[in-house]
Amino acid sequence: MKIKFFFSFCFFVFFVQSFAQVSTITFNQKSYSGDSLFIITKSDYISNNLDTIFSGKVDPEGKFECKLNLKQTSLIYIPLEFFKLSLYIEPGKTYRIQIPPRRKLSVAEELSPYFEPIEIIPGIENSDSTELNSLISQFDDEYNAFLSKSFIKAYYTAKKAFTDSAITSIQKKFNWCQNAYFKSYINYRFSMLKFMAYERENDFIIKDYFNKKILLLNSPAYMDMFNHVFAHYFSVSVTKKWGENLMDDIAKAKSPAAIKLTLKNNRTITNDTLIDLIILKGLNDAFYDNHTAEYKVFPRKQLLMTLDSMIIIAKTTELKSVANNIKKKVNYMIAGADAPFFALLNQDSVRISLSDLKGKFLYVTFTDLRSYSNANEMSLLKTISDKYAKDLDIVTMCCNGTVSKTREFCKTNGYKWFFLTPENTKKLKNMYNVKAVPSYFLIDPYGKIVLSPAPGPDANFDGFFISILRGRN
């Protein structure tokens, strides 16, 4: 009865809002005056692609305002160089947030491939203890304190009474709260804790927590548990008697209907919409399982064919969107894909676009002119530029500085290939999936990716490029 009530309650929480409502976020922080800011959110919690849902400028006085049309509560992020703000936004509410003064990254932080912005929850001026972000923050402090202090004991003893007692103790502190989203959030966090501590039978979890009609695709707590329960599910399933046909279903590119029939051999799974989500999760993981020895290898071509079918036949618009997001991710920056477009000023203040450079191979390099390794890199690039001038152009993306500084650098050192200065370095690096500087990419004369990443000039790029030219000839 409790479980039935819980899922009825979740239905009310996440689906009763049929119409979008305007939510407003404002702040006043002079140190960000004139800056361009972006608000991003995850498009879904399987692909984990990030979508920009708002972009705008802070005015000269440091004031910023954005309005978002939301149908349901969403977790959003605001990148601020050193910091990254995270905030749950409810439809129809106004958030006057307090953000820390701007802190620019040091040169070492900018160049480090390991630096991650500090994630913080901003203060909300018009909030009280019943505000959702405050509630989640208080709950997470209690929950994480238990994990830190007692989870090892809970895991190794697997005693139901020990974990349930801790859950009851934490829950009592929030019994007064009537926020529907928060109630669902803590329910799935507690369910995840039980799953990790003592309810370790996946079929039991599937039956009691997922085999209902409602999929809470935009709930981080629900999807976190889902992703744990169904992790690498195709690889897991083919080892079971009921899933022994799954490899054949995928390797022979049978329809998703055949995969569904195989999954239904596990009699715990009866919800067709849930099966669609399981297939999408299985496909997403299988693309990356192929790079490990731990899991089964499924043929990429057939995975893509199945994914294309799911885009067409998935039961809901939301699931079709998830399928499209997975396809976008797994095809991004792979050999044969279109290279991300750019149009940037070069060292002579002439705007150069990717389209302008078709006809030769492009060796695209992301660098920072302040880097200690820069001098050696440039010397090797000059050699490559001179040696392959007939077949290859070099494009160096200068990740810090201005057009005038880049011009001075090129003039001082006599470098004549294309040095481009992005107006928004972070955006361009995201487009090319650059995790660290320096990074390198090779693009063919038609604007298609050849190597992503490509070897650096000190890592036998010469040999790779000669073999590519021979293959083309």
C-alpha positions in Angstrom: 0.0 0.0 0.0 2.9 2.4 0.9 4.6 1.7 -2.4 1.3 2.2 -4.4 0.8 5.5 -2.6 4.4 6.6 -3.2 4.1 6.1 -7.0 0.7 7.8 -7.1 2.4 10.7 -5.2 5.3 10.8 -7.7 2.8 10.9 -10.6 1.2 14.0 -9.0 4.6 15.7 -8.4 6.0 15.3 -11.9 3.1 15.2 -14.3 0.4 17.4 -12.9 2.2 20.5 -14.3 1.0 20.5 -17.9 1.9 24.1 -18.7 5.2 25.9 -18.5 5.6 28.7 -15.9 8.2 31.5 -15.9 10.9 31.2 -13.3 13.3 34.2 -12.8 16.9 34.2 -11.6 18.6 37.5 -10.6 21.8 38.6 -8.9 23.9 41.7 -8.4 27.6 41.3 -8.4 29.8 44.1 -9.7 32.8 41.9 -10.3 31.0 40.2 -13.2 30.1 43.5 -14.9 30.0 43.0 -18.7 30.5 39.2 -18.6 28.6 36.8 -20.7 27.0 34.1 -18.6 25.4 30.8 -19.6 22.8 28.6 -17.8 23.1 24.9 -18.6 21.3 21.8 -17.6 21.5 18.1 -18.5 19.4 17.2 -21.5 18.9 13.8 -19.8 20.5 11.6 -17.2 21.7 8.8 -19.5 23.6 10.6 -22.2 24.5 13.4 -19.7 24.7 15.9 -22.6 24.6 19.5 -21.5 22.2 22.0 -23.0 22.5 25.8 -22.8 19.1 27.0 -21.9 19.9 30.7 -21.4 22.7 33.1 -22.4 23.0 36.7 -21.5 25.2 39.5 -20.2 25.7 41.1 -16.8 25.0 44.8 -17.1 27.6 47.5 -16.3 26.2 47.7 -12.8 26.7 44.0 -12.2 23.0 43.1 -12.5 21.9 39.9 -14.2 18.4 38.5 -14.9 17.1 35.6 -16.8 13.7 34.1 -17.3 13.1 30.4 -17.9 10.0 28.6 -19.1 9.7 25.5 -17.0 7.2 22.7 -16.9 8.9 20.9 -14.0 11.6 21.4 -11.4 15.0 21.4 -13.0 18.6 21.3 -11.7 20.6 24.0 -13.5 24.2 25.1 -13.5 25.9 28.5 -14.0 29.7 28.2 -14.8 31.7 31.1 -13.3 35.3 30.1 -14.2 36.6 29.2 -10.7 33.1 28.3 -9.4 30.1 26.4 -10.8 26.7 27.3 -9.3 24.1 24.5 -9.0 20.5 25.3 -8.2 17.1 23.6 -8.3 14.6 25.8 -10.0 10.9 25.3 -9.5 8.4 26.6 -12.1 6.9 30.0 -11.4 9.4 31.1 -8.7 11.9 34.0 -8.4 15.4 33.4 -7.2 17.5 36.4 -6.0 20.8 34.6 -5.6 24.0 35.7 -3.9 27.2 34.7 -5.8 30.8 35.0 -4.7 33.0 37.8 -6.2 34.6 36.8 -9.4 37.8 34.8 -9.1 39.9 34.4 -12.2 41.8 31.2 -12.8 45.5 31.3 -12.2 47.7 30.3 -15.2 48.4 27.0 -13.5 44.7 26.3 -13.0 43.9 27.2 -16.6 46.6 24.9 -18.0 45.9 22.0 -15.6 43.9 19.2 -17.2 42.8 18.2 -13.7 41.3 21.5 -12.5 37.5 21.3 -11.9 35.4 24.3 -10.9 34.3 24.4 -7.3 30.6 23.5 -7.2 28.6 25.6 -4.8 24.9 26.2 -4.0 24.4 30.0 -4.0 22.6 31.8 -1.2 19.0 32.7 -2.0 17.9 36.1 -0.6 14.2 35.4 -0.6 14.4 31.9 0.9 13.6 30.2 4.2 14.0 26.7 5.6 11.1 25.5 3.4 12.9 26.5 0.2 13.8 23.4 -2.0 17.6 24.1 -2.3 17.8 24.7 1.5 15.9 21.4 2.1 18.1 19.4 -0.2 21.3 20.9 1.2 20.2 20.1 4.8 19.2 16.6 3.8 22.4 15.9 1.8 24.5 17.0 4.8 22.7 14.4 7.0 22.8 11.7 4.4 26.4 12.2 3.5 27.4 12.3 7.2 25.9 8.8 7.6 27.7 7.6 4.4 31.0 9.0 5.7 30.7 7.6 9.2 28.7 4.4 9.0 28.3 3.1 5.4 31.2 0.6 5.5 29.5 -1.0 8.6 26.1 -0.9 6.9 27.5 -2.5 3.7 29.6 -5.3 5.3 27.1 -6.3 7.9 24.1 -5.9 5.5 21.8 -5.6 8.5 18.5 -4.2 7.5 17.7 -2.9 11.0 20.9 -0.8 11.2 20.4 1.1 7.9 16.6 1.4 8.5 17.2 2.9 11.9 19.5 5.6 10.4 16.9 6.3 7.7 14.2 6.7 10.2 16.4 9.0 12.3 17.1 11.3 9.3 13.6 11.2 8.0 12.1 12.4 11.3 14.0 15.7 10.9 12.1 16.4 7.7 8.6 14.9 8.4 7.2 18.4 8.7 8.2 19.3 5.1 5.4 19.3 2.5 7.5 20.1 -0.6 6.4 17.4 -3.1 9.7 17.3 -5.1 11.7 17.1 -1.9 9.6 14.1 -0.6 10.3 12.3 -3.9 14.0 13.2 -3.7 14.6 11.8 -0.2 12.5 8.7 -1.0 14.8 7.8 -3.9 17.9 8.7 -2.0 16.8 6.3 0.8 15.9 3.7 -1.7 19.4 4.0 -3.2 20.9 3.6 0.3 18.9 0.4 0.9 20.0 -0.9 -2.4 23.7 -0.4 -1.6 23.4 -1.6 2.0 21.2 -4.7 1.9 18.6 -4.9 -0.9 21.1 -6.1 -3.4 18.9 -8.3 -5.5 18.3 -6.3 -8.7 15.0 -8.0 -9.6 13.5 -7.0 -6.2 14.5 -3.4 -6.8 13.1 -3.4 -10.3 9.8 -4.8 -9.2 9.3 -2.4 -6.3 10.8 0.8 -7.5 10.8 0.9 -11.3 8.2 -1.5 -12.7 5.5 1.1 -12.5 4.0 3.3 -15.2 5.9 6.4 -14.2 9.4 7.2 -15.4 10.9 10.2 -13.6 13.4 11.1 -16.3 14.2 14.6 -15.0 14.7 13.5 -11.4 18.4 13.2 -10.5 17.6 11.0 -7.5 15.4 8.6 -9.5 17.9 8.4 -12.4 20.9 8.0 -10.2 19.3 4.8 -8.8 18.1 3.7 -12.2 21.7 4.1 -13.7 23.1 2.0 -10.8 20.5 -0.8 -11.1 20.7 -1.0 -14.9 24.5 -0.3 -15.4 26.0 -2.3 -18.3 22.7 -4.2 -18.5 23.3 -5.8 -21.9 26.6 -7.3 -20.7 24.9 -8.5 -17.5 21.8 -9.9 -19.3 23.7 -12.1 -21.8 25.2 -14.0 -18.9 21.7 -15.0 -17.7 19.7 -17.9 -19.0 16.8 -15.5 -19.8 19.0 -13.1 -21.7 21.1 -15.6 -23.7 19.5 -14.4 -27.0 20.4 -10.8 -26.5 23.8 -10.9 -28.2 22.1 -12.5 -31.3 19.3 -9.9 -31.2 21.8 -7.0 -31.4 24.6 -8.6 -33.5 22.1 -9.5 -36.2 20.5 -6.0 -36.0 17.1 -7.4 -35.2 14.4 -4.9 -34.3 14.0 -3.4 -30.8 10.9 -5.6 -30.6 13.1 -8.7 -30.5 15.3 -7.1 -27.8 12.1 -6.3 -25.8 10.9 -10.0 -26.0 14.3 -11.2 -24.7 14.2 -8.7 -21.8 10.7 -9.8 -21.0 12.1 -13.2 -20.3 13.0 -11.7 -17.0 9.5 -11.8 -15.6 10.3 -9.0 -13.2 10.2 -6.5 -16.0 6.6 -6.0 -17.2 6.4 -2.2 -18.0 6.9 -1.6 -21.8 7.9 2.1 -21.2 10.5 1.0 -18.7 11.9 -1.5 -21.2 12.4 1.3 -23.7 14.4 3.2 -21.1 16.4 0.0 -20.2 17.2 -0.5 -23.9 18.4 3.1 -24.2 20.6 2.8 -21.1 21.9 -0.6 -22.4 22.8 0.9 -25.8 24.5 3.9 -24.2 26.7 1.8 -22.0 27.4 -0.8 -24.8 29.1 1.9 -27.0 31.7 2.4 -24.2 31.8 -1.2 -22.9 33.5 -2.0 -26.2 36.6 -0.2 -25.0 37.0 -2.4 -21.9 37.9 -6.0 -21.3 35.4 -6.3 -18.4 32.2 -6.3 -20.5 30.8 -8.0 -23.6 31.6 -6.4 -27.0 28.6 -5.5 -29.2 29.2 -4.4 -32.8 29.0 -0.6 -33.1 27.3 -0.6 -36.5 24.4 -2.7 -35.2 24.2 -0.7 -32.0 23.7 2.4 -34.1 21.0 0.7 -36.2 19.1 -0.3 -33.1 19.5 3.3 -31.7 18.0 4.7 -35.0 15.1 2.3 -34.6 14.5 3.5 -31.0 14.4 7.1 -32.2 11.4 6.1 -34.3 9.5 3.7 -32.1 10.2 4.7 -28.5 7.0 5.1 -26.6 7.2 8.7 -25.6 8.6 12.0 -26.9 11.0 12.2 -23.9 12.4 8.7 -24.7 12.8 9.6 -28.4 14.8 12.7 -27.2 17.0 10.5 -25.0 17.7 8.3 -28.0 18.6 11.3 -30.1 20.9 12.6 -27.3 22.8 9.3 -27.1 23.2 9.2 -30.9 24.6 12.8 -30.9 27.1 11.9 -28.1 28.4 8.6 -29.6 28.8 10.1 -33.0 30.4 13.3 -31.8 34.0 14.0 -33.0 34.5 10.5 -34.4 36.2 9.8 -37.7 34.0 10.8 -40.6 31.8 13.2 -38.6 31.6 16.9 -39.6 34.2 19.0 -37.7 32.6 21.6 -35.5 32.3 24.9 -37.4 34.3 28.0 -36.4 34.7 31.5 -37.8 37.4 33.5 -35.8 39.8 36.4 -36.3 43.3 35.5 -37.2 46.5 37.4 -36.3 45.8 39.9 -39.0 42.2 40.5 -37.8 40.7 38.7 -40.8 37.8 36.4 -40.0 38.7 32.8 -41.0 36.1 30.1 -41.1 36.3 26.3 -41.4 34.6 26.6 -44.8 37.4 28.9 -46.0 40.0 26.3 -45.3 38.5 23.3 -47.2 40.7 21.8 -49.9 43.6 20.8 -47.6 44.0 18.8 -44.5 43.8 20.9 -41.3 45.9 20.2 -38.3 43.9 22.1 -35.6 45.9 22.7 -32.4 44.6 24.2 -29.1 47.4 25.9 -27.2 48.0 28.6 -24.6 50.8 31.0 -25.5 51.8 31.2 -21.8 52.6 27.5 -21.5 56.2 26.5 -20.8 55.9 23.8 -23.5 54.7 26.3 -26.0 58.1 27.2 -27.5 59.1 23.6 -28.4 55.6 23.0 -29.8 55.7 26.0 -32.0 59.1 25.0 -33.4 57.8 21.6 -34.3 54.7 23.1 -35.8 56.8 25.4 -38.0 58.7 22.4 -39.3 55.4 20.6 -40.1 53.9 23.7 -41.7 56.9 24.1 -44.0 57.2 20.4 -44.9 53.5 19.8 -45.8 52.5 23.2 -47.1 51.1 21.7 -50.3 48.7 19.3 -48.4 48.2 20.7 -44.9 47.2 23.9 -43.2 47.8 24.4 -39.5 45.2 26.3 -37.4 46.4 27.2 -33.9 43.6 28.1 -31.5 45.0 30.6 -28.9 43.1 29.8 -25.7 44.2 32.9 -23.9 44.9 36.4 -25.0 43.7 38.9 -27.6 44.1 39.3 -31.3 46.7 42.0 -30.8 48.8 39.8 -28.4 48.6 36.9 -30.9 49.7 39.2 -33.7 52.7 40.4 -31.7 53.6 36.8 -30.8 53.5 35.7 -34.5 55.5 38.8 -35.7 58.2 38.3 -33.0 58.7 34.6 -33.9 58.0 34.7 -37.6 55.1 32.2 -37.6 52.9 32.5 -40.7 50.3 29.8 -40.3 46.8 30.6 -39.0 46.6 31.7 -35.4 42.9 32.2 -34.4 41.7 33.9 -31.2 38.3 32.6 -30.0 35.8 35.2 -28.6 34.6 32.5 -26.2 37.4 30.0 -25.5 35.3 27.8 -23.3 32.6 27.4 -25.9 35.0 26.4 -28.6 36.8 24.0 -26.3 33.5 22.3 -25.5 32.7 22.1 -29.2 35.9 20.2 -29.8 35.7 18.2 -26.6 39.0 19.6 -25.4 39.8 18.4 -21.9 43.4 19.7 -21.7 45.7 22.1 -23.5 47.5 21.4 -25.8 45.1 19.2 -27.8 45.3 18.3 -31.5 42.8 17.3 -34.3 43.2 16.4 -37.9 40.4 17.3 -40.4 40.3 16.2 -44.0 39.9 18.5 -47.1 36.1 18.2 -46.9 35.7 19.3 -43.3 35.4 15.7 -41.8 37.2 14.5 -38.7 40.1 12.2 -39.5 41.7 11.9 -36.0 40.2 13.0 -32.7 42.5 13.5 -30.9 45.4 13.5 -33.3 49.0 12.9 -32.2 50.9 16.0 -31.1 53.9 17.3 -33.2 56.2 15.6 -30.7 54.3 12.3 -30.9 55.1 11.2 -34.5 52.5 13.2 -36.2 54.8 13.0 -39.2 54.5 9.3 -39.5 50.7 9.4 -39.0 50.2 12.0 -41.6 52.5 10.3 -44.2 50.5 7.1 -43.8 47.2 9.0 -44.3 48.5 10.7 -47.5 49.7 7.3 -48.9 46.3 5.8 -48.1 44.5 8.7 -49.9 46.8 8.5 -52.9 
